[in-house]
Amino acid sequence: MTQDRTTAPDATPASPAPWRPSRTVAVILAGGTGTRLGLGIPKQLLKIAGKPIIEHTLAVFDAAPEIDEIIVLMATGHVADAQRIVANAGFRKVSQVIEGGDTRNATTRIALDAVGEGDVNILFHDAVRPLVSARIVRECVNALWSYSAVDVAIPSADTIIQVDEDDCITDIPVRATLRRGQTPQAFRSGTIREAYRRAEGDPDFAATDDCGVVLRYLPGTPIKVIDGSDENIKVTHPVDVHLADKLFQLAAAQAPRLTDHRSYTEELTGRTIVVFGGSYGIGHDLAELARRYGAQVFPFSRSTTGTHVERAEDVAAALKTAFEATGRIDHVVVTAGILEKGALVEMDEETMDRLLHVNFVGPVTIARQSLPYLQQTKGQLLLYTSSSYTRGRARYALYSATKAALVNLTQALADEWAEFGVRVNCVNPERTATPMRTKAFGEEPEHTLLSSEAVAQASLDVLISELTGQVIDVRRAPGEQVAAVPAQPGAHPSEQLPADVDA
């Protein structure tokens, strides 16, 4: 069990004996039926961002080093559904999927029985809070070294009013002292068991949350509150489904960075990387960087190899060349793209056709042709988007639309190809200094642009990571400045697009 025993300076031990739990168990409460959503299935089985809500939730706890074991309390009649999800996703820490009770307090008692005796950290979390962060899980577990009960909450942005039976205001509590509760709620096992033991003697007992049980029946027990997050929403109403789906879409992952040249060399030596759009800019820098670390790189572009990404025969020939030379293809990178500025109604058919084919049909064609090769190596397809995917830009309408389409393509293919072990990700750089950008926008202040080398390095980190289905933001480090990049003679200006085109 991996736990950080660092405690806050003001931490006060909840008991004189040092706390030495044998393990930390996450209990995922998935007993909801989806009544308020008007569904025929429990809401935790509803898909958002391509996966059932409960799968997103379990993935967070399965990946958390602080968690040793996961127990799922599932809605009546749907245990087999949850077991199937666990099996297909390969979650290692899920030890039991069992049926929950008719009420919240009955479900908690079933969970406590499933956990068993002994000193254990227990985290109760709503299955329909799929956006809980690793930070929240970590801080809950850490707080149990000093407190025997822990809650998660966020400040209330709204004024809270108290009303009577006639809906007239009777009180307006001070907002500064109010919080909106979330989950997980974490406990030392002895504390939550004792609170429920005492509650058994109360004929009016009905639990809505477990910290409330501790507060009522163990009133001398401090309950530590740690900061939650606005994103940690509970999917309860129809609008929550749309909000959660959008939050997943906008969530940006971060690829882990290796520490030294040797580590990159060990990861990349012997790998084959195919780069479409590799004549200059990000694609060129990625190819050069990967070569220095021992990868075998095959860059293809319109200007250097006559490769048109929108032509299936060109893509097939390029992939065949790389495979015949090395016997494998580990990564396929698509940096090729074009930007055509102007109002949509003023664009001619030829321009629109070229933009759509290069920016979207091209990546789709490459994806289709690449899958058989990437299946063999359990490799990765890497695409590129722009911040305009979240909101279309005037005079770049088709460009923005194609970049949004690539994000959706990334997320969809990541789900489709998961069964093959093939990963798909999308890099989202901010405005980047490349010849393409200089040609489109002229000289710009040095301090406002990201270097293409930095994007190339971040792209390499993504390629050697285990991420899939993610949009990875690349941003300038504070104070970073890069020189303006001159256009390279002989390079076609539409070979490489530096993602974000905001002026």
Salt bridges, closest charged atoms under 4 A:
GLU69 OE1 - ARG23 NE 2.74
ASP81 OD2 - HIS78 ND1 2.85
ASP81 OD1 - ARG84 NH2 2.46
ASP126 OD2 - ARG129 NE 3.17
GLU139 OE1 - ARG135 NH1 3.44
GLU194 OE2 - ARG197 NH2 2.68
GLU194 OE2 - ARG198 NE 2.84
GLU200 OE2 - ARG109 NE 3.63
ASP202 OD2 - ARG216 NH2 2.90
ASP210 OD2 - ARG104 NH2 2.93
GLU267 OE1 - ARG271 NH2 3.12
ASP285 OD1 - HIS284 ND1 3.47
GLU288 OE2 - ARG291 NH1 2.89
GLU310 OE2 - HIS308 ND1 3.64
ASP314 OD2 - ARG311 NH1 3.85
GLU324 OE2 - LYS320 NZ 3.91
ASP330 OD1 - ARG328 NH2 2.58
GLU340 OE2 - ARG354 NH2 2.91
ASP353 OD1 - HIS357 ND1 3.16
GLU430 OE2 - ARG476 NE 3.64
GLU444 OE1 - ARG437 NE 2.68
ASP461 OD2 - ARG257 NE 3.29
ASP473 OD1 - ARG475 NH2 3.92
ASP502 OD1 - ARG393 NE 2.35
